[in-house]
Structure formats: C-alpha cells, structure tokens
Amino acid sequence: MKRTKKKQLRECLSAYLAQPLRLLPLLEQIRQRANQIYLARGRAAGRELDDWLQAEREIKAGRDASINV
C-alpha cells in the first residue's frame, strides 16, 4: 500500500471516529462489509481504502433506499 493510501485510510477512519457514538453501528456495518469485500477478493492486500469506500457506498445506499420505501 502506498503511503498516500495509508494516509487517506487513516484520515477517513479518524473522521468517522471523531463522530458521535450514534455512528458506531454504521461503522460496524461498514467494517463488516469491507471485510466481506476483502475476503471475496481473495484476501489480497493493498486495497483497504477501496474496500472501505465501496462498503460505505453500499451501506449508505441501502439506508437511503430503506428510508424512501
């Protein structure tokens, strides 16, 4: 993983962790989905940020869809 990606991942996680405790369930859902994506890719390292961002998009899209139902 390039240093810039590591820095981006740290900044992203830091921003989330700075949020109120009400976001912890959302973060856990994103973490679990990112891990599923990682496992589906064959556990190849170096795309942690991509996995996290994909998981975040999927989880947030699901939440938005359930609100509009």
N, CA, C and O atoms as a DFTB+ gen file, in Angstrom:
276 C
 N C O
     1  1       0.844      -1.176       0.000
     2  2       0.000       0.000       0.000
     3  2       0.885       1.234       0.000
     4  3       1.847       1.329       0.762
     5  1       0.548       2.169      -0.859
     6  2       1.329       3.396      -0.921
     7  2       1.076       4.235       0.318
     8  3       0.023       4.145       0.949
     9  1       2.061       5.048       0.651
    10  2       1.901       5.912       1.826
    11  2       0.677       6.805       1.701
    12  3      -0.024       7.026       2.689
    13  1       0.407       7.322       0.511
    14  2      -0.738       8.209       0.357
    15  2      -2.049       7.475       0.649
    16  3      -2.955       8.049       1.254
    17  1      -2.156       6.224       0.228
    18  2      -3.380       5.467       0.524
    19  2      -3.494       5.195       2.016
    20  3      -4.586       5.269       2.580
    21  1      -2.373       4.880       2.658
    22  2      -2.409       4.670       4.106
    23  2      -2.866       5.936       4.801
    24  3      -3.682       5.888       5.722
    25  1      -2.346       7.059       4.363
    26  2      -2.724       8.335       4.974
    27  2      -4.209       8.606       4.745
    28  3      -4.902       9.056       5.656
    29  1      -4.702       8.335       3.537
    30  2      -6.117       8.541       3.242
    31  2      -6.994       7.659       4.129
    32  3      -8.010       8.105       4.661
    33  1      -6.586       6.412       4.275
    34  2      -7.362       5.489       5.109
    35  2      -7.388       5.969       6.554
    36  3      -8.439       5.967       7.194
    37  1      -6.231       6.380       7.068
    38  2      -6.176       6.896       8.446
    39  2      -7.068       8.119       8.612
    40  3      -7.790       8.232       9.602
    41  1      -7.021       9.037       7.644
    42  2      -7.841      10.248       7.720
    43  2      -9.322       9.912       7.675
    44  3     -10.124      10.497       8.404
    45  1      -9.676       8.972       6.821
    46  2     -11.069       8.558       6.700
    47  2     -11.559       7.953       8.015
    48  3     -12.622       8.320       8.516
    49  1     -10.789       7.039       8.560
    50  2     -11.175       6.401       9.816
    51  2     -11.185       7.400      10.968
    52  3     -12.059       7.338      11.832
    53  1     -10.229       8.312      10.986
    54  2     -10.186       9.331      12.036
    55  2     -11.426      10.207      11.995
    56  3     -11.992      10.548      13.033
    57  1     -11.839      10.565      10.798
    58  2     -13.027      11.399      10.649
    59  2     -14.260      10.682      11.187
    60  3     -15.091      11.289      11.863
    61  1     -14.377       9.394      10.887
    62  2     -15.504       8.631      11.407
    63  2     -15.447       8.501      12.919
    64  3     -16.460       8.651      13.601
    65  1     -14.275       8.225      13.433
    66  2     -14.155       8.015      14.872
    67  2     -14.381       9.297      15.659
    68  3     -14.674       9.248      16.853
    69  1     -14.249      10.429      15.008
    70  2     -14.488      11.701      15.676
    71  2     -15.989      12.008      15.783
    72  3     -16.381      12.948      16.474
    73  1     -16.817      11.225      15.107
    74  2     -18.265      11.440      15.113
    75  2     -18.873      10.946      16.427
    76  3     -18.242      10.191      17.167
    77  1     -20.078      11.371      16.703
    78  2     -20.760      10.919      17.928
    79  2     -20.944       9.403      17.951
    80  3     -20.866       8.738      16.918
    81  1     -21.185       8.879      19.127
    82  2     -21.329       7.439      19.318
    83  2     -22.480       6.837      18.524
    84  3     -22.495       5.627      18.294
    85  1     -23.422       7.629      18.109
    86  2     -24.558       7.104      17.355
    87  2     -24.123       6.499      16.020
    88  3     -24.861       5.714      15.425
    89  1     -22.944       6.856      15.554
    90  2     -22.461       6.321      14.289
    91  2     -21.772       4.965      14.430
    92  3     -21.448       4.336      13.422
    93  1     -21.544       4.508      15.648
    94  2     -20.831       3.250      15.827
    95  2     -21.510       2.065      15.141
    96  3     -20.806       1.254      14.540
    97  1     -22.843       1.918      15.196
    98  2     -23.459       0.802      14.467
    99  2     -23.211       0.896      12.959
   100  3     -22.989      -0.123      12.304
   101  1     -23.247       2.095      12.413
   102  2     -22.973       2.283      10.989
   103  2     -21.534       1.893      10.671
   104  3     -21.283       1.208       9.679
   105  1     -20.609       2.314      11.486
   106  2     -19.205       1.969      11.276
   107  2     -18.987       0.464      11.334
   108  3     -18.200      -0.082      10.561
   109  1     -19.672      -0.196      12.236
   110  2     -19.536      -1.640      12.347
   111  2     -20.086      -2.323      11.099
   112  3     -19.496      -3.287      10.612
   113  1     -21.195      -1.841      10.585
   114  2     -21.745      -2.405       9.349
   115  2     -20.758      -2.217       8.190
   116  3     -20.527      -3.135       7.403
   117  1     -20.190      -1.034       8.099
   118  2     -19.223      -0.753       7.032
   119  2     -17.995      -1.646       7.199
   120  3     -17.495      -2.199       6.220
   121  1     -17.511      -1.789       8.428
   122  2     -16.340      -2.621       8.676
   123  2     -16.603      -4.067       8.259
   124  3     -15.763      -4.703       7.621
   125  1     -17.770      -4.573       8.624
   126  2     -18.099      -5.954       8.279
   127  2     -18.206      -6.131       6.768
   128  3     -17.717      -7.121       6.221
   129  1     -18.843      -5.177       6.091
   130  2     -18.986      -5.280       4.634
   131  2     -17.623      -5.150       3.957
   132  3     -17.342      -5.873       3.001
   133  1     -16.775      -4.245       4.433
   134  2     -15.435      -4.100       3.862
   135  2     -14.655      -5.403       4.015
   136  3     -13.910      -5.791       3.115
   137  1     -14.820      -6.070       5.134
   138  2     -14.153      -7.354       5.341
   139  2     -14.693      -8.407       4.375
   140  3     -13.924      -9.219       3.860
   141  1     -15.991      -8.407       4.124
   142  2     -16.568      -9.344       3.160
   143  2     -15.998      -9.106       1.760
   144  3     -15.690     -10.051       1.034
   145  1     -15.864      -7.845       1.399
   146  2     -15.302      -7.492       0.089
   147  2     -13.860      -7.979      -0.001
   148  3     -13.451      -8.552      -1.011
   149  1     -13.097      -7.746       1.060
   150  2     -11.707      -8.190       1.132
   151  2     -11.605      -9.706       0.965
   152  3     -10.770     -10.192       0.202
   153  1     -12.439     -10.440       1.665
   154  2     -12.429     -11.897       1.570
   155  2     -12.832     -12.365       0.170
   156  3     -12.262     -13.320      -0.356
   157  1     -13.805     -11.697      -0.424
   158  2     -14.261     -12.062      -1.769
   159  2     -13.173     -11.822      -2.813
   160  3     -13.143     -12.490      -3.846
   161  1     -12.287     -10.877      -2.544
   162  2     -11.179     -10.594      -3.454
   163  2     -10.020     -11.557      -3.247
   164  3      -8.987     -11.418      -3.902
   165  1     -10.163     -12.511      -2.369
   166  2      -9.097     -13.469      -2.130
   167  2      -8.059     -12.987      -1.135
   168  3      -6.913     -13.436      -1.160
   169  1      -8.455     -12.078      -0.264
   170  2      -7.584     -11.569       0.804
   171  2      -6.326     -10.860       0.303
   172  3      -5.298     -10.835       0.979
   173  1      -6.429     -10.293      -0.884
   174  2      -5.287      -9.563      -1.443
   175  2      -5.161      -8.211      -0.746
   176  3      -6.117      -7.439      -0.680
   177  1      -3.974      -7.943      -0.235
   178  2      -3.731      -6.681       0.483
   179  2      -3.536      -5.528      -0.498
   180  3      -3.298      -5.734      -1.688
   181  1      -3.641      -4.321       0.028
   182  2      -3.338      -3.129      -0.753
   183  2      -4.546      -2.359      -1.239
   184  3      -4.394      -1.313      -1.869
   185  1      -5.745      -2.851      -0.960
   186  2      -6.945      -2.137      -1.424
   187  2      -7.896      -1.858      -0.274
   188  3      -9.111      -1.808      -0.463
   189  1      -7.344      -1.678       0.914
   190  2      -8.172      -1.474       2.106
   191  2      -9.079      -0.258       1.976
   192  3     -10.261      -0.315       2.315
   193  1      -8.521       0.837       1.485
   194  2      -9.322       2.052       1.343
   195  2     -10.429       1.839       0.322
   196  3     -11.569       2.242       0.550
   197  1     -10.106       1.214      -0.792
   198  2     -11.117       0.938      -1.811
   199  2     -12.233       0.066      -1.240
   200  3     -13.412       0.322      -1.486
   201  1     -11.860      -0.963      -0.478
   202  2     -12.861      -1.841       0.145
   203  2     -13.753      -1.053       1.093
   204  3     -14.974      -1.210       1.083
   205  1     -13.138      -0.207       1.911
   206  2     -13.903       0.582       2.881
   207  2     -14.870       1.524       2.166
   208  3     -16.041       1.617       2.535
   209  1     -14.376       2.217       1.145
   210  2     -15.224       3.177       0.443
   211  2     -16.359       2.485      -0.305
   212  3     -17.476       3.002      -0.352
   213  1     -16.084       1.331      -0.885
   214  2     -17.138       0.562      -1.549
   215  2     -18.190       0.127      -0.535
   216  3     -19.390       0.259      -0.778
   217  1     -17.741      -0.384       0.583
   218  2     -18.669      -0.817       1.638
   219  2     -19.502       0.357       2.134
   220  3     -20.709       0.229       2.340
   221  1     -18.859       1.492       2.322
   222  2     -19.571       2.684       2.778
   223  2     -20.659       3.074       1.781
   224  3     -21.784       3.373       2.181
   225  1     -20.338       3.074       0.495
   226  2     -21.341       3.412      -0.527
   227  2     -22.512       2.431      -0.490
   228  3     -23.674       2.835      -0.548
   229  1     -22.196       1.143      -0.394
   230  2     -23.245       0.125      -0.382
   231  2     -24.157       0.263       0.835
   232  3     -25.380       0.211       0.709
   233  1     -23.570       0.435       1.988
   234  2     -24.359       0.543       3.226
   235  2     -25.217       1.803       3.198
   236  3     -26.403       1.757       3.522
   237  1     -24.623       2.914       2.815
   238  2     -25.381       4.171       2.770
   239  2     -26.482       4.119       1.719
   240  3     -27.567       4.656       1.945
   241  1     -26.231       3.487       0.578
   242  2     -27.262       3.348      -0.458
   243  2     -28.418       2.506       0.065
   244  3     -29.580       2.810      -0.208
   245  1     -28.116       1.469       0.800
   246  2     -29.153       0.631       1.395
   247  2     -29.979       1.386       2.407
   248  3     -31.196       1.214       2.474
   249  1     -29.331       2.217       3.194
   250  2     -30.055       3.017       4.189
   251  2     -30.958       4.037       3.495
   252  3     -32.100       4.240       3.909
   253  1     -30.451       4.676       2.443
   254  2     -31.253       5.653       1.703
   255  2     -32.451       4.986       1.060
   256  3     -33.547       5.547       1.067
   257  1     -32.263       3.790       0.498
   258  2     -33.347       3.068      -0.135
   259  2     -34.427       2.694       0.868
   260  3     -35.617       2.769       0.563
   261  1     -34.010       2.289       2.072
   262  2     -34.999       1.900       3.075
   263  2     -35.774       3.093       3.610
   264  3     -36.912       2.942       4.054
   265  1     -35.178       4.270       3.575
   266  2     -35.868       5.485       4.010
   267  2     -36.942       5.870       2.995
   268  3     -38.008       6.357       3.373
   269  1     -36.669       5.655       1.715
   270  2     -37.595       6.041       0.642
   271  2     -38.710       5.041       0.412
   272  3     -39.602       5.297      -0.397
   273  1     -38.687       3.913       1.097
   274  2     -39.719       2.883       0.885
   275  2     -40.990       3.260       1.585
   276  3     -41.972       2.520       1.523
